[in-house]
Amino acid sequence: MRHVVVISTGGTIASRWQGDGYAAEAAGQEVLAAGAVPEGVDVRVVDLFTVNSSQLTTGHQLRLLHAVHEVLADPSVDGIVVTHGTDTLEESALFLDLFHSDRRPVVFTGAQKPLDAEDGDAAGNLYDALLTAATGRDIGAVIVFAGQVFAARGTVKKHTVDVRAFGDPDGLPLGRVEFGRVTWGRHRARPVPLPLPARDAVAPRVDVVMHHSDGDAVLFEAALGAGARGVVVVGTGAGNTNPEVAAAVGRAVRDGVLVAISTRVAAGAVTPLYTGGGAVDLAAAGAQLTGTLRPGQARIAVLAALLGAPSAEEAPETLRQVLAATPQALTRSDLYLVDRVGK
Ligand SMILES: NC(=O)C[C@H](N)C(=O)O
């Protein structure tokens, strides 16, 4: 018998109609009752919190990280499933992944249709997640959704309501779940985990500011004024802004603020190609380029670096290490596998 612990946190997988909209309300045991448990798997449920995931805070994510740590202290546990709202699922999954030091997996899943929907996706996703948690090893935190297993890193919610909600625009899934078994693709090396932050660690403020035509430094400066210790600038294209924003980034970095550059484009890596306030100048100003991490996960990388660094002075180096393990754009041969282009 394999032992899996399900940590329930809310989301649509735990949601019911409230008369004017959906909200998370069901406990983990009710979520579990929505579907079948794979044969040979025994499940224990931990009810951690019950929220729509757009309401999450770093405080929730630290509680989840410590709950996982405590559950894995029991050597008889084979793996963990976290049921979670899909809106910020990729953020919590990367957060857990960056601190994960155990061979046993943390498998995130959820649903796009509410718990009581007749054609719901909760049961299938949960079944696949339980199978993956019971059998996967050395995969860190992963996302299981609509029959696919994705590494937490680089995966995003790609559709607001479709049941195929997740994907990695720059990579392939790690595996698939079909006919009651998990088939694994290529193995990805795991990065060195960050040290576990205290459960009651004070969450540093990390803001996200998007660039656009007419963009200026006002919102970036407002973030600093609000006490941000980290800011993710979501550039246009390959990670570009303008000279005014680049100058503000330089001043912030000199003042000890961790600045990272992501892009508002859906796929491809941030790449230093352009001056005039582009990624070339932003990198020269001391900002770190986040490769293929989309903005929500780039923010988590900065947050985790601030929480996991031995001291504030070492946070830039910690972020460099976190980003060194970030997947880069697909190679030509991988593109062939995704798009079936070529011969
Ligand atoms: N499908 C979902 O789970 C969306 C929901 N609003 C949530 O993230 O909690």
The ligand as a Tripos MOL2 file, in Angstrom:
@<TRIPOS>MOLECULE
LIG
    9     8     1     0     0
SMALL
NO_CHARGES

@<TRIPOS>ATOM
      1 N1        -10.1220   27.2510  -11.3100 N.am      1 LIG1
      2 C1         -9.8280   27.8580  -10.1610 C.2       1 LIG1
      3 O1         -9.4310   27.1930   -9.2230 O.2       1 LIG1
      4 C2         -9.9750   29.3530  -10.1010 C.3       1 LIG1
      5 C3        -10.2780   29.9130   -8.7470 C.3       1 LIG1
      6 N2        -10.6620   31.2920   -8.8650 N.3       1 LIG1
      7 C4         -9.0920   29.8280   -7.7900 C.2       1 LIG1
      8 O2         -7.9660   29.9990   -8.1810 O.co2     1 LIG1
      9 O3         -9.3200   29.6290   -6.6260 O.co2     1 LIG1
@<TRIPOS>BOND
     1     1     2 1
     2     2     3 2
     3     2     4 1
     4     4     5 1
     5     5     6 1
     6     5     7 1
     7     7     8 2
     8     7     9 1
@<TRIPOS>SUBSTRUCTURE
     1 LIG1         1 GROUP 0 **** ****
